Amino acid sequence: MNDFPPILEAFIKNETWIFAKTYAKTWPHEYLVREKVDEKIFVEFVHFIREQGYKGKFYQIDITYLDYNNEVFWTMGSPIDETTIINRCTKEQSYEYKLKYNLLPD
């Protein structure tokens, strides 16, 4: 993606992402919490994910994913004013990758 907004690149790079310990063995990923980051940029990134991303699945759940720099970003699909988390993982840890290569956890 060539037209990734510089403000969102900086947001991704400079924020402190939290490792999701609960899912370390099955679905390793990191997340940002809306109330702990810049509200305006958080909302802008959620919009960007939903407008520029692609429709996919997480088992039976419909998700909009956005791939950037070998990372996959997503939210859980709540209305934007109710969205509190942005998630990310490496491409190799994504559902679609694990499904394609028969690596889904038990």
Biopython code that builds the backbone (N, CA, C, O; Angstrom):
import numpy as np
from Bio.PDB.StructureBuilder import StructureBuilder

atoms = [
    (1, "MET", "N", (0.856, -1.180, 0.000)),
    (1, "MET", "CA", (0.000, 0.000, 0.000)),
    (1, "MET", "C", (0.895, 1.232, 0.000)),
    (1, "MET", "O", (1.629, 1.471, 0.959)),
    (2, "ASN", "N", (0.835, 2.002, -1.057)),
    (2, "ASN", "CA", (1.729, 3.147, -1.221)),
    (2, "ASN", "C", (1.224, 4.423, -0.568)),
    (2, "ASN", "O", (2.027, 5.292, -0.229)),
    (3, "ASP", "N", (-0.061, 4.557, -0.386)),
    (3, "ASP", "CA", (-0.603, 5.805, 0.130)),
    (3, "ASP", "C", (-1.054, 5.680, 1.582)),
    (3, "ASP", "O", (-2.109, 6.187, 1.964)),
    (4, "PHE", "N", (-0.246, 5.002, 2.377)),
    (4, "PHE", "CA", (-0.523, 4.887, 3.803)),
    (4, "PHE", "C", (-0.209, 6.242, 4.438)),
    (4, "PHE", "O", (0.904, 6.745, 4.285)),
    (5, "PRO", "N", (-1.162, 6.836, 5.141)),
    (5, "PRO", "CA", (-0.943, 8.173, 5.696)),
    (5, "PRO", "C", (0.238, 8.212, 6.672)),
    (5, "PRO", "O", (0.327, 7.373, 7.569)),
    (6, "PRO", "N", (1.131, 9.170, 6.503)),
    (6, "PRO", "CA", (2.298, 9.280, 7.394)),
    (6, "PRO", "C", (1.915, 9.389, 8.873)),
    (6, "PRO", "O", (2.626, 8.875, 9.736)),
    (7, "ILE", "N", (0.807, 10.049, 9.163)),
    (7, "ILE", "CA", (0.405, 10.176, 10.573)),
    (7, "ILE", "C", (0.052, 8.810, 11.167)),
    (7, "ILE", "O", (0.288, 8.568, 12.351)),
    (8, "LEU", "N", (-0.507, 7.926, 10.353)),
    (8, "LEU", "CA", (-0.829, 6.580, 10.841)),
    (8, "LEU", "C", (0.419, 5.712, 10.926)),
    (8, "LEU", "O", (0.525, 4.874, 11.821)),
    (9, "GLU", "N", (1.368, 5.899, 10.007)),
    (9, "GLU", "CA", (2.655, 5.197, 10.115)),
    (9, "GLU", "C", (3.344, 5.550, 11.426)),
    (9, "GLU", "O", (3.854, 4.675, 12.126)),
    (10, "ALA", "N", (3.355, 6.831, 11.750)),
    (10, "ALA", "CA", (3.978, 7.284, 12.998)),
    (10, "ALA", "C", (3.234, 6.728, 14.209)),
    (10, "ALA", "O", (3.851, 6.323, 15.194)),
    (11, "PHE", "N", (1.919, 6.712, 14.129)),
    (11, "PHE", "CA", (1.078, 6.177, 15.214)),
    (11, "PHE", "C", (1.432, 4.713, 15.475)),
    (11, "PHE", "O", (1.644, 4.317, 16.621)),
    (12, "ILE", "N", (1.494, 3.917, 14.419)),
    (12, "ILE", "CA", (1.833, 2.497, 14.548)),
    (12, "ILE", "C", (3.230, 2.328, 15.149)),
    (12, "ILE", "O", (3.442, 1.504, 16.038)),
    (13, "LYS", "N", (4.154, 3.107, 14.656)),
    (13, "LYS", "CA", (5.552, 2.983, 15.078)),
    (13, "LYS", "C", (5.787, 3.471, 16.510)),
    (13, "LYS", "O", (6.555, 2.860, 17.253)),
    (14, "ASN", "N", (5.139, 4.554, 16.894)),
    (14, "ASN", "CA", (5.480, 5.219, 18.155)),
    (14, "ASN", "C", (4.635, 4.824, 19.358)),
    (14, "ASN", "O", (5.021, 5.092, 20.497)),
    (15, "GLU", "N", (3.493, 4.194, 19.124)),
    (15, "GLU", "CA", (2.677, 3.784, 20.269)),
    (15, "GLU", "C", (3.263, 2.538, 20.924)),
    (15, "GLU", "O", (3.988, 1.770, 20.292)),
    (16, "THR", "N", (2.943, 2.354, 22.183)),
    (16, "THR", "CA", (3.367, 1.169, 22.917)),
    (16, "THR", "C", (2.265, 0.124, 22.818)),
    (16, "THR", "O", (1.236, 0.221, 23.487)),
    (17, "TRP", "N", (2.492, -0.867, 21.981)),
    (17, "TRP", "CA", (1.522, -1.934, 21.778)),
    (17, "TRP", "C", (1.615, -2.915, 22.945)),
    (17, "TRP", "O", (2.704, -3.189, 23.449)),
    (18, "ILE", "N", (0.481, -3.435, 23.365)),
    (18, "ILE", "CA", (0.401, -4.358, 24.506)),
    (18, "ILE", "C", (0.307, -5.787, 23.980)),
    (18, "ILE", "O", (-0.548, -6.085, 23.146)),
    (19, "PHE", "N", (1.173, -6.666, 24.458)),
    (19, "PHE", "CA", (1.108, -8.065, 24.042)),
    (19, "PHE", "C", (-0.073, -8.741, 24.728)),
    (19, "PHE", "O", (-0.243, -8.620, 25.942)),
    (20, "ALA", "N", (-0.883, -9.447, 23.959)),
    (20, "ALA", "CA", (-2.073, -10.140, 24.484)),
    (20, "ALA", "C", (-1.644, -11.466, 25.108)),
    (20, "ALA", "O", (-1.650, -12.499, 24.440)),
    (21, "LYS", "N", (-1.275, -11.438, 26.379)),
    (21, "LYS", "CA", (-0.751, -12.614, 27.070)),
    (21, "LYS", "C", (-1.728, -13.788, 27.057)),
    (21, "LYS", "O", (-1.317, -14.945, 26.963)),
    (22, "THR", "N", (-3.007, -13.487, 27.151)),
    (22, "THR", "CA", (-4.027, -14.539, 27.204)),
    (22, "THR", "C", (-3.993, -15.426, 25.963)),
    (22, "THR", "O", (-4.315, -16.612, 26.036)),
    (23, "TYR", "N", (-3.608, -14.859, 24.841)),
    (23, "TYR", "CA", (-3.619, -15.598, 23.577)),
    (23, "TYR", "C", (-2.218, -15.936, 23.076)),
    (23, "TYR", "O", (-2.043, -16.240, 21.896)),
    (24, "ALA", "N", (-1.235, -15.889, 23.944)),
    (24, "ALA", "CA", (0.165, -16.075, 23.543)),
    (24, "ALA", "C", (0.404, -17.402, 22.817)),
    (24, "ALA", "O", (1.168, -17.444, 21.852)),
    (25, "LYS", "N", (-0.229, -18.469, 23.260)),
    (25, "LYS", "CA", (0.016, -19.785, 22.664)),
    (25, "LYS", "C", (-0.836, -20.040, 21.421)),
    (25, "LYS", "O", (-0.413, -20.772, 20.527)),
    (26, "THR", "N", (-2.016, -19.454, 21.353)),
    (26, "THR", "CA", (-2.918, -19.754, 20.245)),
    (26, "THR", "C", (-2.955, -18.665, 19.178)),
    (26, "THR", "O", (-2.851, -18.963, 17.988)),
    (27, "TRP", "N", (-3.101, -17.423, 19.585)),
    (27, "TRP", "CA", (-3.235, -16.297, 18.655)),
    (27, "TRP", "C", (-2.390, -15.126, 19.116)),
    (27, "TRP", "O", (-2.938, -14.108, 19.538)),
    (28, "PRO", "N", (-1.053, -15.238, 19.047)),
    (28, "PRO", "CA", (-0.210, -14.137, 19.507)),
    (28, "PRO", "C", (-0.475, -12.865, 18.705)),
    (28, "PRO", "O", (-0.458, -12.862, 17.474)),
    (29, "HIS", "N", (-0.715, -11.805, 19.436)),
    (29, "HIS", "CA", (-0.947, -10.507, 18.806)),
    (29, "HIS", "C", (-0.752, -9.410, 19.841)),
    (29, "HIS", "O", (-0.546, -9.677, 21.025)),
    (30, "GLU", "N", (-0.819, -8.176, 19.371)),
    (30, "GLU", "CA", (-0.709, -7.004, 20.229)),
    (30, "GLU", "C", (-1.926, -6.127, 19.993)),
    (30, "GLU", "O", (-2.655, -6.295, 19.016)),
    (31, "TYR", "N", (-2.128, -5.188, 20.906)),
    (31, "TYR", "CA", (-3.278, -4.301, 20.758)),
    (31, "TYR", "C", (-2.999, -2.939, 21.378)),
    (31, "TYR", "O", (-2.102, -2.772, 22.204)),
    (32, "LEU", "N", (-3.805, -1.974, 20.946)),
    (32, "LEU", "CA", (-3.831, -0.631, 21.536)),
    (32, "LEU", "C", (-5.198, -0.400, 22.138)),
    (32, "LEU", "O", (-6.211, -0.858, 21.609)),
    (33, "VAL", "N", (-5.216, 0.317, 23.248)),
    (33, "VAL", "CA", (-6.471, 0.662, 23.913)),
    (33, "VAL", "C", (-6.783, 2.132, 23.635)),
    (33, "VAL", "O", (-5.950, 3.008, 23.865)),
    (34, "ARG", "N", (-7.966, 2.385, 23.151)),
    (34, "ARG", "CA", (-8.374, 3.729, 22.725)),
    (34, "ARG", "C", (-8.113, 4.792, 23.780)),
    (34, "ARG", "O", (-7.604, 5.867, 23.463)),
    (35, "GLU", "N", (-8.451, 4.510, 25.015)),
    (35, "GLU", "CA", (-8.337, 5.527, 26.066)),
    (35, "GLU", "C", (-6.891, 5.828, 26.472)),
    (35, "GLU", "O", (-6.642, 6.750, 27.249)),
    (36, "LYS", "N", (-5.941, 5.052, 25.947)),
    (36, "LYS", "CA", (-4.536, 5.259, 26.307)),
    (36, "LYS", "C", (-3.706, 5.877, 25.186)),
    (36, "LYS", "O", (-2.497, 6.061, 25.328)),
    (37, "VAL", "N", (-4.363, 6.198, 24.069)),
    (37, "VAL", "CA", (-3.658, 6.780, 22.927)),
    (37, "VAL", "C", (-4.404, 8.032, 22.466)),
    (37, "VAL", "O", (-5.451, 8.378, 23.013)),
    (38, "ASP", "N", (-3.858, 8.699, 21.463)),
    (38, "ASP", "CA", (-4.500, 9.882, 20.905)),
    (38, "ASP", "C", (-5.841, 9.490, 20.267)),
    (38, "ASP", "O", (-5.880, 8.739, 19.293)),
    (39, "GLU", "N", (-6.923, 10.007, 20.827)),
    (39, "GLU", "CA", (-8.285, 9.665, 20.393)),
    (39, "GLU", "C", (-8.511, 9.944, 18.911)),
    (39, "GLU", "O", (-9.064, 9.106, 18.199)),
    (40, "LYS", "N", (-8.092, 11.101, 18.451)),
    (40, "LYS", "CA", (-8.329, 11.492, 17.063)),
    (40, "LYS", "C", (-7.619, 10.551, 16.091)),
    (40, "LYS", "O", (-8.204, 10.129, 15.093)),
    (41, "ILE", "N", (-6.380, 10.227, 16.377)),
    (41, "ILE", "CA", (-5.622, 9.350, 15.475)),
    (41, "ILE", "C", (-6.143, 7.913, 15.571)),
    (41, "ILE", "O", (-6.194, 7.207, 14.564)),
    (42, "PHE", "N", (-6.526, 7.483, 16.756)),
    (42, "PHE", "CA", (-7.122, 6.153, 16.917)),
    (42, "PHE", "C", (-8.340, 6.012, 16.001)),
    (42, "PHE", "O", (-8.452, 5.041, 15.252)),
    (43, "VAL", "N", (-9.247, 6.983, 16.066)),
    (43, "VAL", "CA", (-10.461, 6.942, 15.251)),
    (43, "VAL", "C", (-10.106, 7.002, 13.760)),
    (43, "VAL", "O", (-10.717, 6.307, 12.948)),
    (44, "GLU", "N", (-9.135, 7.819, 13.407)),
    (44, "GLU", "CA", (-8.704, 7.908, 12.013)),
    (44, "GLU", "C", (-8.175, 6.549, 11.531)),
    (44, "GLU", "O", (-8.449, 6.139, 10.403)),
    (45, "PHE", "N", (-7.429, 5.864, 12.375)),
    (45, "PHE", "CA", (-6.888, 4.560, 11.996)),
    (45, "PHE", "C", (-8.007, 3.528, 11.856)),
    (45, "PHE", "O", (-7.984, 2.721, 10.927)),
    (46, "VAL", "N", (-8.981, 3.542, 12.760)),
    (46, "VAL", "CA", (-10.118, 2.623, 12.644)),
    (46, "VAL", "C", (-10.842, 2.850, 11.316)),
    (46, "VAL", "O", (-11.158, 1.893, 10.609)),
    (47, "HIS", "N", (-11.102, 4.105, 10.979)),
    (47, "HIS", "CA", (-11.731, 4.425, 9.688)),
    (47, "HIS", "C", (-10.888, 3.885, 8.540)),
    (47, "HIS", "O", (-11.415, 3.281, 7.606)),
    (48, "PHE", "N", (-9.581, 4.102, 8.612)),
    (48, "PHE", "CA", (-8.682, 3.675, 7.545)),
    (48, "PHE", "C", (-8.713, 2.158, 7.375)),
    (48, "PHE", "O", (-8.781, 1.661, 6.251)),
    (49, "ILE", "N", (-8.665, 1.428, 8.471)),
    (49, "ILE", "CA", (-8.741, -0.035, 8.418)),
    (49, "ILE", "C", (-10.025, -0.459, 7.711)),
    (49, "ILE", "O", (-10.002, -1.326, 6.837)),
    (50, "ARG", "N", (-11.124, 0.144, 8.087)),
    (50, "ARG", "CA", (-12.421, -0.273, 7.545)),
    (50, "ARG", "C", (-12.633, 0.175, 6.104)),
    (50, "ARG", "O", (-13.339, -0.495, 5.349)),
    (51, "GLU", "N", (-12.037, 1.291, 5.714)),
    (51, "GLU", "CA", (-12.209, 1.779, 4.345)),
    (51, "GLU", "C", (-11.204, 1.166, 3.368)),
    (51, "GLU", "O", (-11.543, 0.925, 2.209)),
    (52, "GLN", "N", (-9.989, 0.914, 3.813)),
    (52, "GLN", "CA", (-8.930, 0.425, 2.931)),
    (52, "GLN", "C", (-8.654, -1.069, 3.088)),
    (52, "GLN", "O", (-7.925, -1.660, 2.291)),
    (53, "GLY", "N", (-9.237, -1.669, 4.112)),
    (53, "GLY", "CA", (-8.984, -3.078, 4.375)),
    (53, "GLY", "C", (-9.808, -4.001, 3.496)),
    (53, "GLY", "O", (-10.475, -3.561, 2.560)),
    (54, "TYR", "N", (-9.753, -5.272, 3.808)),
    (54, "TYR", "CA", (-10.471, -6.296, 3.053)),
    (54, "TYR", "C", (-11.272, -7.164, 4.014)),
    (54, "TYR", "O", (-10.917, -7.325, 5.181)),
    (55, "LYS", "N", (-12.353, -7.714, 3.497)),
    (55, "LYS", "CA", (-13.223, -8.575, 4.296)),
    (55, "LYS", "C", (-12.581, -9.948, 4.434)),
    (55, "LYS", "O", (-12.090, -10.530, 3.467)),
    (56, "GLY", "N", (-12.601, -10.443, 5.658)),
    (56, "GLY", "CA", (-12.077, -11.771, 5.926)),
    (56, "GLY", "C", (-12.860, -12.407, 7.051)),
    (56, "GLY", "O", (-13.910, -11.912, 7.459)),
    (57, "LYS", "N", (-12.343, -13.489, 7.536)),
    (57, "LYS", "CA", (-12.993, -14.246, 8.608)),
    (57, "LYS", "C", (-12.008, -14.482, 9.740)),
    (57, "LYS", "O", (-10.793, -14.457, 9.550)),
    (58, "PHE", "N", (-12.553, -14.709, 10.901)),
    (58, "PHE", "CA", (-11.853, -15.319, 12.020)),
    (58, "PHE", "C", (-12.815, -16.406, 12.488)),
    (58, "PHE", "O", (-13.742, -16.144, 13.254)),
    (59, "TYR", "N", (-12.584, -17.610, 12.024)),
    (59, "TYR", "CA", (-13.545, -18.699, 12.132)),
    (59, "TYR", "C", (-14.852, -18.240, 11.481)),
    (59, "TYR", "O", (-14.866, -18.010, 10.272)),
    (60, "GLN", "N", (-15.951, -18.097, 12.234)),
    (60, "GLN", "CA", (-17.213, -17.672, 11.624)),
    (60, "GLN", "C", (-17.459, -16.167, 11.732)),
    (60, "GLN", "O", (-18.480, -15.681, 11.246)),
    (61, "ILE", "N", (-16.563, -15.432, 12.347)),
    (61, "ILE", "CA", (-16.749, -13.995, 12.560)),
    (61, "ILE", "C", (-16.230, -13.224, 11.347)),
    (61, "ILE", "O", (-15.120, -13.473, 10.877)),
    (62, "ASP", "N", (-17.034, -12.291, 10.843)),
    (62, "ASP", "CA", (-16.603, -11.410, 9.754)),
    (62, "ASP", "C", (-15.725, -10.301, 10.322)),
    (62, "ASP", "O", (-16.105, -9.634, 11.284)),
    (63, "ILE", "N", (-14.561, -10.107, 9.730)),
    (63, "ILE", "CA", (-13.594, -9.116, 10.189)),
    (63, "ILE", "C", (-13.091, -8.331, 8.980)),
    (63, "ILE", "O", (-12.967, -8.884, 7.888)),
    (64, "THR", "N", (-12.803, -7.053, 9.172)),
    (64, "THR", "CA", (-12.110, -6.279, 8.152)),
    (64, "THR", "C", (-10.649, -6.171, 8.575)),
    (64, "THR", "O", (-10.333, -5.648, 9.644)),
    (65, "TYR", "N", (-9.772, -6.670, 7.722)),
    (65, "TYR", "CA", (-8.338, -6.665, 7.981)),
    (65, "TYR", "C", (-7.641, -5.649, 7.085)),
    (65, "TYR", "O", (-8.118, -5.324, 5.998)),
    (66, "LEU", "N", (-6.519, -5.162, 7.559)),
    (66, "LEU", "CA", (-5.668, -4.283, 6.766)),
    (66, "LEU", "C", (-4.240, -4.792, 6.888)),
    (66, "LEU", "O", (-3.716, -4.911, 7.996)),
    (67, "ASP", "N", (-3.610, -5.091, 5.767)),
    (67, "ASP", "CA", (-2.221, -5.544, 5.755)),
    (67, "ASP", "C", (-1.311, -4.353, 5.494)),
    (67, "ASP", "O", (-1.561, -3.535, 4.608)),
    (68, "TYR", "N", (-0.248, -4.278, 6.287)),
    (68, "TYR", "CA", (0.746, -3.222, 6.079)),
    (68, "TYR", "C", (2.065, -3.654, 6.696)),
    (68, "TYR", "O", (2.115, -4.016, 7.872)),
    (69, "ASN", "N", (3.138, -3.617, 5.905)),
    (69, "ASN", "CA", (4.491, -3.955, 6.376)),
    (69, "ASN", "C", (4.552, -5.311, 7.080)),
    (69, "ASN", "O", (5.103, -5.420, 8.175)),
    (70, "ASN", "N", (3.994, -6.326, 6.459)),
    (70, "ASN", "CA", (3.968, -7.688, 6.999)),
    (70, "ASN", "C", (3.219, -7.803, 8.323)),
    (70, "ASN", "O", (3.409, -8.767, 9.065)),
    (71, "GLU", "N", (2.381, -6.835, 8.616)),
    (71, "GLU", "CA", (1.519, -6.906, 9.788)),
    (71, "GLU", "C", (0.063, -6.837, 9.331)),
    (71, "GLU", "O", (-0.251, -6.294, 8.271)),
    (72, "VAL", "N", (-0.804, -7.395, 10.149)),
    (72, "VAL", "CA", (-2.234, -7.385, 9.886)),
    (72, "VAL", "C", (-2.902, -6.642, 11.043)),
    (72, "VAL", "O", (-2.659, -6.941, 12.212)),
    (73, "PHE", "N", (-3.748, -5.669, 10.700)),
    (73, "PHE", "CA", (-4.455, -4.847, 11.691)),
    (73, "PHE", "C", (-5.951, -5.107, 11.574)),
    (73, "PHE", "O", (-6.462, -5.351, 10.481)),
    (74, "TRP", "N", (-6.651, -5.054, 12.705)),
    (74, "TRP", "CA", (-8.094, -5.233, 12.685)),
    (74, "TRP", "C", (-8.722, -4.741, 13.982)),
    (74, "TRP", "O", (-8.049, -4.571, 14.999)),
    (75, "THR", "N", (-10.022, -4.518, 13.917)),
    (75, "THR", "CA", (-10.836, -4.284, 15.107)),
    (75, "THR", "C", (-11.881, -5.396, 15.120)),
    (75, "THR", "O", (-11.909, -6.237, 14.221)),
    (76, "MET", "N", (-12.727, -5.401, 16.125)),
    (76, "MET", "CA", (-13.717, -6.470, 16.208)),
    (76, "MET", "C", (-15.048, -6.104, 15.547)),
    (76, "MET", "O", (-16.009, -6.868, 15.638)),
    (77, "GLY", "N", (-15.115, -4.952, 14.887)),
    (77, "GLY", "CA", (-16.283, -4.625, 14.084)),
    (77, "GLY", "C", (-17.396, -3.858, 14.766)),
    (77, "GLY", "O", (-18.434, -3.597, 14.158)),
    (78, "SER", "N", (-17.193, -3.495, 16.018)),
    (78, "SER", "CA", (-18.204, -2.679, 16.699)),
    (78, "SER", "C", (-18.311, -1.325, 16.008)),
    (78, "SER", "O", (-17.382, -0.911, 15.314)),
    (79, "PRO", "N", (-19.432, -0.630, 16.190)),
    (79, "PRO", "CA", (-19.500, 0.738, 15.658)),
    (79, "PRO", "C", (-18.296, 1.540, 16.151)),
    (79, "PRO", "O", (-17.771, 1.284, 17.235)),
    (80, "ILE", "N", (-17.869, 2.498, 15.356)),
    (80, "ILE", "CA", (-16.635, 3.229, 15.673)),
    (80, "ILE", "C", (-16.692, 3.875, 17.051)),
    (80, "ILE", "O", (-15.693, 3.863, 17.771)),
    (81, "ASP", "N", (-17.827, 4.434, 17.434)),
    (81, "ASP", "CA", (-17.895, 5.073, 18.752)),
    (81, "ASP", "C", (-17.820, 4.059, 19.899)),
    (81, "ASP", "O", (-17.619, 4.451, 21.048)),
    (82, "GLU", "N", (-17.976, 2.770, 19.608)),
    (82, "GLU", "CA", (-17.864, 1.716, 20.619)),
    (82, "GLU", "C", (-16.565, 0.921, 20.506)),
    (82, "GLU", "O", (-16.280, 0.076, 21.355)),
    (83, "THR", "N", (-15.778, 1.183, 19.467)),
    (83, "THR", "CA", (-14.524, 0.456, 19.264)),
    (83, "THR", "C", (-13.475, 0.951, 20.243)),
    (83, "THR", "O", (-13.179, 2.144, 20.296)),
    (84, "THR", "N", (-12.912, 0.028, 21.022)),
    (84, "THR", "CA", (-11.948, 0.405, 22.048)),
    (84, "THR", "C", (-10.561, -0.207, 21.825)),
    (84, "THR", "O", (-9.605, 0.152, 22.512)),
    (85, "ILE", "N", (-10.453, -1.131, 20.862)),
    (85, "ILE", "CA", (-9.201, -1.860, 20.660)),
    (85, "ILE", "C", (-8.857, -1.905, 19.166)),
    (85, "ILE", "O", (-9.727, -2.122, 18.324)),
    (86, "ILE", "N", (-7.585, -1.698, 18.859)),
    (86, "ILE", "CA", (-7.032, -2.021, 17.546)),
    (86, "ILE", "C", (-6.005, -3.121, 17.781)),
    (86, "ILE", "O", (-5.131, -2.996, 18.638)),
    (87, "ASN", "N", (-6.120, -4.193, 17.015)),
    (87, "ASN", "CA", (-5.227, -5.345, 17.130)),
    (87, "ASN", "C", (-4.240, -5.376, 15.979)),
    (87, "ASN", "O", (-4.478, -4.794, 14.920)),
    (88, "ARG", "N", (-3.114, -6.071, 16.205)),
    (88, "ARG", "CA", (-2.182, -6.347, 15.118)),
    (88, "ARG", "C", (-1.438, -7.646, 15.412)),
    (88, "ARG", "O", (-1.248, -8.032, 16.565)),
    (89, "CYS", "N", (-1.026, -8.301, 14.337)),
    (89, "CYS", "CA", (-0.166, -9.477, 14.431)),
    (89, "CYS", "C", (0.676, -9.530, 13.168)),
    (89, "CYS", "O", (0.433, -8.784, 12.219)),
    (90, "THR", "N", (1.654, -10.402, 13.157)),
    (90, "THR", "CA", (2.421, -10.597, 11.925)),
    (90, "THR", "C", (1.551, -11.371, 10.945)),
    (90, "THR", "O", (0.602, -12.048, 11.339)),
    (91, "LYS", "N", (1.879, -11.264, 9.688)),
    (91, "LYS", "CA", (1.132, -11.983, 8.646)),
    (91, "LYS", "C", (1.104, -13.482, 8.944)),
    (91, "LYS", "O", (0.087, -14.142, 8.729)),
    (92, "GLU", "N", (2.223, -14.018, 9.440)),
    (92, "GLU", "CA", (2.322, -15.457, 9.714)),
    (92, "GLU", "C", (1.474, -15.899, 10.908)),
    (92, "GLU", "O", (1.211, -17.090, 11.072)),
    (93, "GLN", "N", (1.052, -14.965, 11.729)),
    (93, "GLN", "CA", (0.204, -15.296, 12.873)),
    (93, "GLN", "C", (-1.283, -15.035, 12.589)),
    (93, "GLN", "O", (-2.129, -15.250, 13.457)),
    (94, "SER", "N", (-1.593, -14.577, 11.389)),
    (94, "SER", "CA", (-2.977, -14.248, 11.054)),
    (94, "SER", "C", (-3.818, -15.502, 10.829)),
    (94, "SER", "O", (-3.292, -16.568, 10.509)),
    (95, "TYR", "N", (-5.105, -15.361, 10.997)),
    (95, "TYR", "CA", (-6.029, -16.469, 10.783)),
    (95, "TYR", "C", (-5.921, -16.998, 9.354)),
    (95, "TYR", "O", (-5.830, -18.208, 9.148)),
    (96, "GLU", "N", (-5.929, -16.108, 8.378)),
    (96, "GLU", "CA", (-5.902, -16.547, 6.986)),
    (96, "GLU", "C", (-4.632, -17.332, 6.659)),
    (96, "GLU", "O", (-4.692, -18.328, 5.938)),
    (97, "TYR", "N", (-3.498, -16.899, 7.176)),
    (97, "TYR", "CA", (-2.246, -17.613, 6.946)),
    (97, "TYR", "C", (-2.312, -18.999, 7.591)),
    (97, "TYR", "O", (-1.990, -20.004, 6.957)),
    (98, "LYS", "N", (-2.736, -19.040, 8.860)),
    (98, "LYS", "CA", (-2.798, -20.320, 9.571)),
    (98, "LYS", "C", (-3.814, -21.264, 8.925)),
    (98, "LYS", "O", (-3.582, -22.471, 8.861)),
    (99, "LEU", "N", (-4.927, -20.728, 8.451)),
    (99, "LEU", "CA", (-5.921, -21.549, 7.765)),
    (99, "LEU", "C", (-5.329, -22.111, 6.473)),
    (99, "LEU", "O", (-5.454, -23.304, 6.198)),
    (100, "LYS", "N", (-4.691, -21.262, 5.690)),
    (100, "LYS", "CA", (-4.118, -21.668, 4.404)),
    (100, "LYS", "C", (-3.084, -22.777, 4.569)),
    (100, "LYS", "O", (-3.023, -23.699, 3.755)),
    (101, "TYR", "N", (-2.275, -22.689, 5.617)),
    (101, "TYR", "CA", (-1.200, -23.648, 5.819)),
    (101, "TYR", "C", (-1.525, -24.717, 6.873)),
    (101, "TYR", "O", (-0.634, -25.405, 7.372)),
    (102, "ASN", "N", (-2.805, -24.838, 7.196)),
    (102, "ASN", "CA", (-3.283, -25.862, 8.133)),
    (102, "ASN", "C", (-2.558, -25.770, 9.483)),
    (102, "ASN", "O", (-2.111, -26.776, 10.032)),
    (103, "LEU", "N", (-2.455, -24.551, 9.997)),
    (103, "LEU", "CA", (-1.759, -24.310, 11.263)),
    (103, "LEU", "C", (-2.687, -23.803, 12.356)),
    (103, "LEU", "O", (-2.215, -23.290, 13.371)),
    (104, "LEU", "N", (-3.993, -23.934, 12.173)),
    (104, "LEU", "CA", (-4.924, -23.429, 13.183)),
    (104, "LEU", "C", (-4.708, -24.161, 14.499)),
    (104, "LEU", "O", (-4.502, -25.374, 14.510)),
    (105, "PRO", "N", (-4.755, -23.425, 15.614)),
    (105, "PRO", "CA", (-4.586, -24.073, 16.909)),
    (105, "PRO", "C", (-5.772, -24.982, 17.227)),
    (105, "PRO", "O", (-6.875, -24.792, 16.714)),
    (106, "ASP", "N", (-5.524, -25.962, 18.073)),
    (106, "ASP", "CA", (-6.597, -26.888, 18.486)),
    (106, "ASP", "C", (-7.611, -26.210, 19.365)),
    (106, "ASP", "O", (-8.574, -26.843, 19.798)),
]
sb = StructureBuilder()
sb.init_structure("model")
sb.init_model(0)
sb.init_chain("A")
sb.init_seg("    ")
for serial, (resi, resn, name, xyz) in enumerate(atoms, 1):
    if name == "N":
        sb.init_residue(resn, " ", resi, " ")
    sb.init_atom(name, np.array(xyz, "f"), 0.0, 1.0, " ", f" {name:<3s}", serial, name[0])
structure = sb.get_structure()
